[in-house]
Amino acid sequence: MNIKKVCVLGGGGFVGIHVVNKLGMAGYSVRVLTRTREHAKTVAVLPDVEVVEANIFDPSELNQHFVGMDAVINLVGILNEEKTSRGNFHEVHVELPRKIVQACAASGVKRLLHMSALNADPGASSNYLCSKGLGETLVLAAGMRHGEDESAHPTRFIDGYGLAVTAFRPSVIFGREDSFINLFARLLKIVPVLPLASPGCKFQPVFVDDVAQAFVASLNNSDTFGQSYNLCGPKVYTLRELVELVGAMIGRKRKIIDLSPRLSYLQAWVMEWLPGKKIMTRDNYHSMQVDSVCSDEFPAIFGVKPSALEAVAPGYLAESSPYQGYRSAAGR
């Protein structure tokens, strides 16, 4: 494949701004679909990036905006459900990928990169991981394997099958704009004592730039067709170790109280019903019952040596502007 034009869904989000930036630096022409231009203003100023307002849940609009594209990247996802049709796991993680696959077939797009999640599994007790698993299964089922000639199966492609699909399954992603490390940094600045749910749950945080590089490196690599890749950083931490590390980085050493499984679930239930943006829900609790770690190292096929949390996080936690580092990387 000779991919030059890429349409990105979720290009204004945390991972999206890094993927779009790296695509531009690699010479790709990028179209970002977004609800409002304001949401994607960070990438709108980049050269060779076209920001288009669109309802990505409308198949007709997907068909329209996919025309002329060589590849589609789906980065759309939610961590918690909201009381809207666009805020539930099934609509975002299952039905949207289905619509994307169908729109790719209708508009002639033959390459699809899909953001899944580590431990995504249709049988998971967590609705988040279950829906992510269903979506990943769906797009991979529409995929063409490495070495398969799509011209030999034209009807499969017309029917929405035969796409060259690659899925990515990252552990928790950290970076300047993340909602994980930064969340604990904010909490540690305002509370003297932190009751911590599921303190022994293990994570293997991966740097957002490394995830973005994996996406870009896979675009024209036929060896990645039909594959799903786990993406993790170089080190495993318990949740308590992560919180303690963040506290040390920002100079806020706090008392941490480890909660039992029952109290962890109760805390999640209470926080789920608090007004405002959800910090934790019962579904998050269920997700954390499975360690978010990789059994293998970062896939060598992407040519990435994953960055350690200790080497990156102190720099952005110390800065006041959440996008300063991104602007620097973009040369502004």
TADA-V376056 format. One record per residue. N is the residue number from 1. SS is DSSP state (H for helix, E for strand, L for the rest). PHI is phi in radians with two decimals (none if undefined). Layout:
((N:SS:PHI) (N:SS:PHI))
This chain:
((1:L:none) (2:L:-2.05) (3:L:-1.55) (4:L:-2.22) (5:E:-2.00) (6:E:-2.23) (7:E:-1.78) (8:E:-2.02) (9:E:-1.77) (10:L:1.54) (11:L:-1.24) (12:L:-1.68) (13:L:-1.52) (14:H:-0.95) (15:H:-1.27) (16:H:-1.01) (17:H:-1.12) (18:H:-1.34) (19:H:-1.13) (20:H:-1.10) (21:H:-1.06) (22:H:-1.21) (23:H:-1.09) (24:H:-1.11) (25:H:-1.14) (26:L:-1.51) (27:L:1.65) (28:L:-1.43) (29:E:-1.60) (30:E:-2.12) (31:E:-1.99) (32:E:-1.87) (33:E:-1.63) (34:E:-2.62) (35:L:-1.09) (36:L:-2.42) (37:H:-1.06) (38:H:-1.02) (39:H:-1.16) (40:H:-1.98) (41:H:-1.12) (42:H:-1.14) (43:H:-1.66) (44:H:-1.11) (45:L:-1.50) (46:L:-1.32) (47:L:-1.16) (48:L:1.08) (49:E:-2.08) (50:E:-1.87) (51:E:-1.76) (52:E:-2.13) (53:E:-1.32) (54:L:-2.75) (55:L:-1.62) (56:L:-1.20) (57:L:-1.57) (58:L:-1.70) (59:H:-0.98) (60:H:-1.15) (61:H:-1.26) (62:H:-1.08) (63:H:-0.98) (64:H:-1.08) (65:H:-1.50) (66:H:-1.43) (67:L:-1.05) (68:L:1.56) (69:L:-1.53) (70:L:-1.62) (71:E:-2.67) (72:E:-2.21) (73:E:-2.07) (74:E:-1.83) (75:L:-1.98) (76:L:-1.29) (77:L:-2.93) (78:L:-2.30) (79:L:-1.61) (80:L:-2.38) (81:L:-1.41) (82:L:-2.15) (83:L:-1.50) (84:L:-2.45) (85:L:-1.14) (86:L:-1.63) (87:L:-1.95) (88:L:-1.87) (89:H:-1.00) (90:H:-1.11) (91:H:-1.14) (92:H:-1.41) (93:H:-1.69) (94:H:-2.05) (95:H:-1.20) (96:H:-1.10) (97:H:-1.00) (98:H:-1.08) (99:H:-1.13) (100:H:-1.14) (101:H:-1.04) (102:H:-1.13) (103:H:-1.21) (104:H:-1.05) (105:H:-1.12) (106:H:-1.19) (107:H:-1.79) (108:L:1.52) (109:L:-1.36) (110:L:-2.00) (111:E:-2.30) (112:E:-2.37) (113:E:-1.92) (114:E:-2.26) (115:E:-1.52) (116:L:-1.88) (117:L:-2.71) (118:L:-1.05) (119:L:1.31) (120:L:-1.01) (121:L:-2.80) (122:L:-0.98) (123:L:-1.73) (124:L:-1.19) (125:L:-1.31) (126:L:-1.41) (127:H:-1.11) (128:H:-1.07) (129:H:-1.19) (130:H:-1.12) (131:H:-1.16) (132:H:-1.09) (133:H:-1.15) (134:H:-1.13) (135:H:-1.14) (136:H:-1.12) (137:H:-1.03) (138:H:-1.10) (139:H:-1.24) (140:H:-1.20) (141:H:-1.16) (142:L:-1.53) (143:E:-1.63) (144:L:-1.73) (145:L:-1.37) (146:L:-0.98) (147:L:1.58) (148:L:-1.45) (149:L:-1.62) (150:H:-1.15) (151:H:-1.18) (152:H:-1.43) (153:H:-2.31) (154:H:-1.08) (155:H:-1.22) (156:H:-1.08) (157:H:-1.22) (158:H:-1.05) (159:L:-1.34) (160:L:1.76) (161:L:-2.03) (162:L:1.66) (163:E:-1.16) (164:E:-1.54) (165:E:-1.91) (166:E:-2.30) (167:E:-2.00) (168:E:-2.16) (169:E:-2.17) (170:E:-1.41) (171:L:-1.27) (172:L:-1.04) (173:E:-1.75) (174:E:-2.00) (175:L:2.95) (176:L:-0.95) (177:L:-1.86) (178:L:-1.19) (179:L:-1.92) (180:L:-1.99) (181:H:-1.10) (182:H:-1.13) (183:H:-1.09) (184:H:-1.18) (185:H:-1.09) (186:H:-1.15) (187:H:-1.11) (188:H:-1.18) (189:H:-1.39) (190:H:-2.06) (191:L:-2.02) (192:L:-1.38) (193:E:-2.35) (194:E:-2.10) (195:E:-1.27) (196:E:-2.02) (197:L:-1.35) (198:L:0.82) (199:L:-1.12) (200:L:-1.58) (201:L:-1.07) (202:E:-1.79) (203:E:-2.27) (204:L:-2.29) (205:L:-1.00) (206:E:-2.11) (207:E:-1.25) (208:H:-1.04) (209:H:-1.12) (210:H:-1.22) (211:H:-1.11) (212:H:-1.06) (213:H:-1.13) (214:H:-1.09) (215:H:-1.05) (216:H:-1.15) (217:H:-1.16) (218:H:-1.49) (219:L:-0.88) (220:L:-1.79) (221:L:-1.75) (222:H:-1.16) (223:H:-1.16) (224:H:-1.63) (225:L:-1.08) (226:L:1.30) (227:E:-1.86) (228:E:-2.17) (229:E:-2.06) (230:E:-1.37) (231:E:-2.15) (232:L:-2.39) (233:L:-1.39) (234:L:-1.44) (235:L:-2.44) (236:L:-1.76) (237:E:-2.32) (238:E:-1.34) (239:H:-1.07) (240:H:-1.09) (241:H:-1.10) (242:H:-1.13) (243:H:-1.12) (244:H:-1.10) (245:H:-1.13) (246:H:-1.09) (247:H:-1.03) (248:H:-1.17) (249:H:-1.16) (250:H:-1.79) (251:L:1.24) (252:L:-2.23) (253:L:-1.39) (254:L:-2.13) (255:E:-1.35) (256:E:-1.94) (257:E:-1.85) (258:E:-1.27) (259:L:-1.64) (260:L:-1.22) (261:H:-0.95) (262:H:-1.16) (263:H:-1.23) (264:H:-1.10) (265:H:-1.15) (266:H:-1.11) (267:H:-1.06) (268:H:-1.09) (269:H:-1.13) (270:H:-1.14) (271:H:-1.20) (272:H:-1.11) (273:L:-1.70) (274:L:-1.25) (275:L:-1.20) (276:L:1.54) (277:L:-1.15) (278:L:-1.27) (279:L:-1.52) (280:L:-2.71) (281:L:-2.31) (282:H:-1.13) (283:H:-1.20) (284:H:-1.04) (285:H:-1.02) (286:H:-1.11) (287:H:-1.06) (288:L:-1.39) (289:L:-1.38) (290:L:-2.08) (291:L:-1.07) (292:E:-1.64) (293:L:-2.31) (294:L:-1.77) (295:L:-1.48) (296:L:-2.18) (297:L:-1.29) (298:L:-0.96) (299:L:-0.94) (300:H:-1.14) (301:H:-1.07) (302:H:-1.62) (303:L:1.12) (304:L:-2.01) (305:L:-1.72) (306:L:-1.07) (307:L:-1.42) (308:L:-1.43) (309:H:-0.98) (310:H:-1.11) (311:H:-1.49) (312:H:-1.97) (313:H:-1.05) (314:H:-0.98) (315:H:-1.14) (316:H:-1.44) (317:H:-1.22) (318:L:-1.51) (319:L:-1.64) (320:L:-1.47) (321:L:-1.67) (322:L:-1.17) (323:L:-1.96) (324:H:-1.05) (325:H:-1.13) (326:H:-1.14) (327:H:-1.11) (328:H:-1.11) (329:H:-1.12) (330:L:-1.52) (331:L:1.43) (332:L:-2.17))
